[in-house]
Amino acid sequence: MGNMFLIRPMEASHSSASGVPSLCG
């Protein structure tokens, strides 16, 4: 999931469970 965050920051925002900061804001 870490890679997805780098490729799709938007998607990471939706999946807050991942524990990654929302770059989009």
C-alpha positions as CSV (number, residue, x, y, z in Angstrom):
1,M,0.0,0.0,0.0
2,G,3.0,2.3,0.5
3,N,3.7,2.3,-3.2
4,M,0.1,3.1,-4.0
5,F,0.4,6.2,-1.8
6,L,3.3,7.5,-3.9
7,I,1.6,6.7,-7.2
8,R,-1.8,7.9,-6.2
9,P,-1.8,10.3,-3.2
10,M,-5.5,10.9,-3.8
11,E,-6.3,7.3,-3.1
12,A,-4.2,7.3,0.0
13,S,-6.4,10.1,1.4
14,H,-9.4,7.9,1.1
15,S,-7.7,5.0,2.8
16,S,-6.8,6.8,6.1
17,A,-6.5,3.4,7.7
18,S,-3.1,3.1,5.9
19,G,-1.8,5.7,8.3
20,V,-0.3,8.1,5.6
21,P,-0.7,11.9,5.6
22,S,-3.0,13.4,2.9
23,L,-0.7,15.3,0.5
24,C,-3.7,16.5,-1.4
25,G,-4.8,18.3,1.7
